[in-house]
């Protein structure tokens, strides 16, 4: 099927990105990484990393970190409708798991050919300069998966 390089991040949906980031960071000793507004998805995100002590401001990830925890919240008046509905229905919690792949367009084509329902037929801009695409939970056992490719093939 497709080749997954690694789990890039696990996303937690929250109503208050800054409050949740602070709370989770303090509770679990996580180091804060990139923090940004993602216009293409109408969300505010912050990344947290375990096992590191030195943040790299604005970097893709903290020095030495592998998998990140992404804290996502609907952003302002144009807030992500799907994420807002998710929070209204389920409250804060696990939102999606993101796999990094080498060839995102190729992975999407393979999955589509295999009958997997896609939310995104083509990659779109995501956080940290990544290209991203989501798979519909109806094709993945009820779990929302995201696929990502790092900018210019750089190590994430």
MARZAKE-209732 format. One record per residue: x, y, z negated of N, C-alpha, C, O in turn. Coordinates in steps of 0.02 Angstrom, whole numbers, plus 50000, padded with zeros to 5 digits. Each point is the difference from the previous one (the first is absolute). Layout:
# MARZAKE-209732
XYZXYZXYZXYZ;...
This chain:
# MARZAKE-209732
500424994150000499585005950000500455006250000500305001650051;499745002049892500445005949997500544998749948499934995749958;500615008150046500544999349951500005006049952500105005750021;499784992849915500015005149948500715000549973500304995049982;499975011150016500675001149972500004999949924500444997049969;499055006350002499965000549927499345003149981499655002850043;500184996949894499435003949975500275007049988500445001049958;499295003750079500225007049993499725003149937500365003149961;498984996250030499695002749940499334996849985499694996850043;500105004149896499334998249977499685006549980500285003949962;499124997450065499665006449988499464999549947499604995350000;500405009649956499505000649948499595006350015500295005450007;499054993949998499565005750012499825003249933499814996649952;500245010050046499845003849939499655006550020500035002150058;499655001049894499695006550013500495005749990499925005350030;500584993749926500485005349983500714997350010500274996649956;500025004950101500674997450016500515001949948500384995749977;499655010750005500525002349954499934997049930500494997949970;498905001850005499884997149934500174992649998500324997649954;499464998750098500134992950003500754998550010500264995449970;500075008650071500724999150011500385001049935500444996149983;499395009149981500335001449936499874994349950500464997649968;498915000350027499824994749952500344993450017500294996949955;499695001050108500314993750019500765000349993500324995249979;499975010550040500725000849993500234999349929500484996549985;499165006849970500184999849929499874993049970500414997449962;499024999850055499804993549972500484994450019500164995849958;500065004250105500414994550025500725001950014500384995850025;499825010349959500695002250012500175000250074500564998250020;498965003950021500115000350073500295006850019499845005149970;500574994850081500335006050025499605002750059499824996350046;500045010349953499615003050054500435001150062500575002349996;499154995950061500325001150065499635005350038499815005249973;500084993650092499675004850044499305001649975499654995749971;500145010550041499345002549982499795004650057500385004550020;499014994350008499815004250057499254999750013499644995849973;500155008750070499325000150028500064996950069500435001950039;499134993349977500014996750065499375002250038499474997249991;500615007950052499425002850035499624994950043499395000250004;500974995250029499674995250044499544995249962499564996950030;500535002649904499594995649960499605003849947499614997049963;500495009650033499655004349951500084997449929499524999549962;501114998950021500164997649932500635003649974500415002550038;499634997549896500625002049966500304993749972499654995949970;501015003250038500334993949978500615001649958500305005450006;499884990049951500635000249963500244992849995499614995449992;501045003750013500294993349996500394999349935500365004549979;499554989749990500354998349938500424993850012499814995650039;500785004149928500474994550011500234997149934500115003749951;499974989850048500254996549940500744998550008500254999550056;500094999749889500684997750001500515005150024500564998250018;499255008249982500475005250020499975005649949499505001049966;501045002750030500015005649953500125006750036499905005349970;500304994350093500165006250035499515001150058500024996550050;499545008549942499555001450056500395003550056500495003449988;499284995650072500285003550058499445004550024499574997850038;500445008749942499445004450017499845000150074500435001150042;498934997749973499775000250069500214994150042499834999650059;500554995749911500244994350038499454994850009499495000249965;500634995350081499534994750014499894995849937499444998049985;501095000849979499944996249937500575001949955500495003050021;499444995349916500535001649952500594995350013499924994550027;500665007849954500614996150011499944993149970499884999349940;500204995550100500004993149977499314996849997499964994049987;499505009750024499334997249995499824996250064500225001850054;499394993149938499764996250058499265001550012499835004050044;499734992849918499295001050008499775005749955500215000549943;499365003850084499755005749962499284999049979499644995850028;500165008049923499305000849981499795006750028500305005149983;499194994950061499765006250029499365002049963499524996149996;500475009949978499415002649967499665004650050500295004950023;499084993449996499655003850051499365003149972499644996949961;500225009250061499395003549979499725003950059500385002650041;498954997849963499715004250053500255007149992500105002449944;499995001150112500315006749998499515005550020499805000450058;500025003849895499635006150014499344999150036499694994749998;500105010850035499355000250034499954994950057499454997550013;501105001150020500004995350056500144992949978500174995750041;499755002949894500194993749969499794993850041499485000050032;500934995049965499894993650033499344997049977499934998149941;499595001550104499334997749982500014992749976499674998349950;500704997450085500044993049981500294999149930499754996049961;500775007750024500314999649934499545002849946499954997249946;499705008250069499525002949953499444995049985499804999249942;499944997450110499484994949990500274994249958499654997449956;500975000650059500324994649961500015001849926499804995949958;500425010150026500045002249930499315000549969499914998149942;499605004550095499315000549974499714993149984499664999249949;500484996050094499714993349992500384995849949499704996549959;500975003850043500414995449960500415003249945500234996749954;499855009950050500435003449952500734999050019500154996850051;500305006049910500724999350015500214992750000499754995949962;500725002550082500264993250001500384998450063500155004450040;500024989249967500374997650058499635001850064499414998350007;500935004950040499695002150063500244995850059499594997250036;501075002549973500264996050056500734997949988500345002549955;499884992850087500694997750000500285001650069499684998850051;500935003849950500315002050063500624995850015500454999349958;499554997850101500584996250024500385004150051499715003250043;500954996849951500425003150051500134995050055500154994149986;499805008250077500144995850058500495003850045500045006149997;500324990250045500465003150047499645003450058500165005650019;499364990850010499675002350061499255000849985499614995350010;500195010549967499315001149980499524999350059499504996449993;500625006850064499534999050057499964992650020499454997550015;501114999049985500004992950017499614995849950499644995450019;500455006249917499634996449947499255001050008499614995249994;500185011050021499295001450009499734996250061499454997249997;500935002650056499784996450060499934992549986499524996950022;500965000249942499974992949982499404998549957499644995150011;500255009149939499444998949955499335000750037499554995949989;500405009150053499385001050038499874994050046499444997650005;501094999950028499934994250044499794993849961499684995550028;500505004249907499824994349958499305000949970499774995749962;499895009850056499325001049976499945003849934499465000449971;501095002450006499985003949938499695006850015500185003350048;499344998649911499675006650007500465005449973500244999549944;499895005650097500455005449981499605006349984499495001450032;500735002349918499735006649988500345004950048499685004450028;500974994849981500395004150045500264995750057500384995349989;499435006450072500254996450059500715002250019500354996450034;499845009549942500675002750014500285003149937499615002349957;501054997950036500305003149941499825007449995499885003350051;500104999249888499885007149987500495002349946500294995849965;499805010850028500475002449949499764998549929499415000749984;501064997149975499864998649930500495003749955500365004450024;499654993949914500455003149951500734998250016500144994950031;500325009349946500724998950005500254999350071500524997050012;499115005850037500214999650070499894993350032500214998950057;499454996549909499854993450027499435000550051499595004649997;500394990650048499424998950042499614994349965500294995249976;499045005550022499594995149964499394997950040499805003450047;499924990949934499374997650028499694995349948500354996349966;498995003950030499644995849952499634994450035499765000850056;500204993549909499624994250023499344999849962499995001649940;499484996650093499354999949967499964994349949500194994450016;499565007049923499964994849949499564994150020500074994549972;499475006550075499574994550022500424994350032499784994350001;500815007350024500434995050032500554997549954500394995650019;499655007149920500564998249956499764998049930500335001649950;499124995050047499764997549936499765005449952500014999049939;499775006750087499755005449958500535004749974499855004549960;500774994650060500555004249977500215004850055500084998050058;499995008449925500235005050048500774999650005500355000849950;499894997950111500724999950012500185005750046499635001850046;500955001149942500295005250042500654997150027500364996449965;499805005250097500654998450028500365006650011499695005050018;500974995149972500375006150012500664998650034500264994549997;499985010550037500674999950030500365006349978499715005550001;500914993749978500385005749975500245004350059500074997650055;500045008849931500225004550054500684997850029500474998649964;499555001250102500634998750037500324993549979500614999250007;498994996049968500284993549981500445000449939500374995249985;499625010549979500425000749941499784995349945499414998249996;501054999749962499834995949944499585004149951500195005649983;499254991749995499555003749956500194999349928499665002849957;
